[in-house]
């Protein structure tokens, strides 16, 4: 995953993220920042703590991730994905956290 900043102000950050095929981020949240993404190309998969399943967003889709929401991103496709991001709130850009534990005691519910 490669994030690049377009600009940064005290309460607003904008940029883009390119995600290579098969890449998976660690679990994290964006502090008090509200994050909105627009998918330009490819597939961006989002998983959220406390939610079984995932959200796949494709070209033309908008996605909003509320502040403090623990999640991770991935690209399940064979092509790179590209999304434009805007964050507002002025918090810490990324806070890495431990992943959720499922009802079977596994640290990562997507792993068997």
C-alpha positions as CSV (number, residue, x, y, z in Angstrom):
1,X,0.0,0.0,0.0
2,X,1.3,3.4,-0.9
3,X,-0.3,6.6,0.5
4,X,0.7,9.9,-1.0
5,X,-0.4,13.3,0.4
6,X,-1.9,16.0,-1.9
7,X,-2.1,18.5,0.9
8,X,-2.4,18.8,4.7
9,X,-4.0,21.6,6.7
10,X,-4.6,21.6,10.5
11,X,-8.0,20.0,10.2
12,X,-7.9,18.4,6.7
13,X,-5.7,15.9,5.0
14,X,-6.2,14.8,1.3
15,X,-4.3,12.3,-0.8
16,X,-4.5,8.9,-2.4
17,X,-3.8,5.3,-1.7
18,X,-2.7,2.8,-4.2
19,X,-3.0,-0.8,-3.1
20,X,-1.2,-3.6,-4.9
21,X,-3.0,-6.9,-5.6
22,X,-3.1,-9.1,-2.5
23,X,-2.0,-6.4,-0.1
24,X,-3.6,-6.3,3.3
25,X,-3.1,-3.4,5.8
26,X,-2.9,-3.9,9.5
27,X,-5.9,-3.2,11.7
28,X,-6.0,0.5,12.6
29,X,-8.2,3.6,13.1
30,X,-7.7,7.2,12.3
31,X,-8.2,8.8,15.7
32,X,-10.8,11.6,15.6
33,X,-10.5,11.9,11.8
34,X,-13.5,11.2,9.6
35,X,-12.3,9.6,6.4
36,X,-14.0,9.6,3.0
37,X,-12.7,7.7,0.0
38,X,-13.5,7.7,-3.7
39,X,-12.4,4.6,-5.6
40,X,-10.9,5.5,-9.0
41,X,-9.9,2.0,-10.2
42,X,-9.7,-1.5,-8.9
43,X,-11.3,-3.0,-5.8
44,X,-10.8,-1.7,-2.3
45,X,-12.0,-4.2,0.4
46,X,-12.7,-2.9,3.8
47,X,-13.2,-5.0,7.0
48,X,-14.5,-3.5,10.2
49,X,-14.1,-4.6,13.8
50,X,-17.4,-6.1,15.1
51,X,-18.7,-6.7,11.6
52,X,-18.6,-10.2,10.0
53,X,-17.9,-9.9,6.3
54,X,-16.5,-7.1,4.3
55,X,-17.3,-4.2,1.9
56,X,-15.9,-4.2,-1.6
57,X,-15.9,-0.8,-3.3
58,X,-15.1,-0.4,-7.0
59,X,-14.7,2.4,-9.4
60,X,-17.1,5.3,-8.8
61,X,-17.9,4.2,-5.2
62,X,-17.7,6.5,-2.2
63,X,-16.9,5.0,1.2
64,X,-17.0,6.8,4.6
65,X,-15.1,5.5,7.6
66,X,-16.2,7.3,10.9
67,X,-13.7,8.5,13.4
68,X,-12.3,5.8,15.8
69,X,-13.6,2.9,13.6
70,X,-11.1,0.0,13.7
71,X,-10.7,-1.4,10.2
72,X,-8.3,-2.7,7.6
73,X,-8.1,-2.4,3.8
74,X,-7.0,-4.9,1.2
75,X,-7.1,-5.5,-2.5
76,X,-8.5,-9.0,-3.4
77,X,-8.2,-8.5,-7.1
78,X,-5.3,-9.0,-9.6
79,X,-5.1,-5.3,-10.5
80,X,-3.8,-2.4,-8.4
81,X,-6.5,-0.2,-6.8
82,X,-6.5,3.6,-6.5
83,X,-8.6,5.6,-4.1
84,X,-8.7,9.4,-3.3
85,X,-8.9,10.1,0.4
86,X,-10.1,13.2,2.4
87,X,-9.8,13.2,6.2
88,X,-11.2,15.9,8.5
89,X,-10.7,16.1,12.2
90,X,-7.0,16.9,12.8
91,X,-6.3,13.8,14.8
92,X,-3.5,11.3,14.5
93,X,-3.4,10.1,10.9
94,X,-3.2,6.4,11.7
95,X,-3.3,4.5,14.9
96,X,-2.3,0.8,14.6
97,X,-4.1,-1.6,16.9
98,X,-4.4,-5.3,17.6
99,X,-6.9,-7.1,15.3
100,X,-10.2,-8.3,16.6
101,X,-10.6,-11.7,18.1
102,X,-13.5,-13.9,16.8
103,X,-15.7,-16.1,18.9
104,X,-13.3,-19.0,18.4
105,X,-10.4,-17.1,20.0
106,X,-8.5,-16.5,16.8
107,X,-6.8,-13.2,16.6
108,X,-7.8,-12.7,13.0
109,X,-11.3,-13.9,12.1
110,X,-10.4,-14.2,8.4
111,X,-7.8,-16.9,9.2
112,X,-8.7,-20.5,9.9
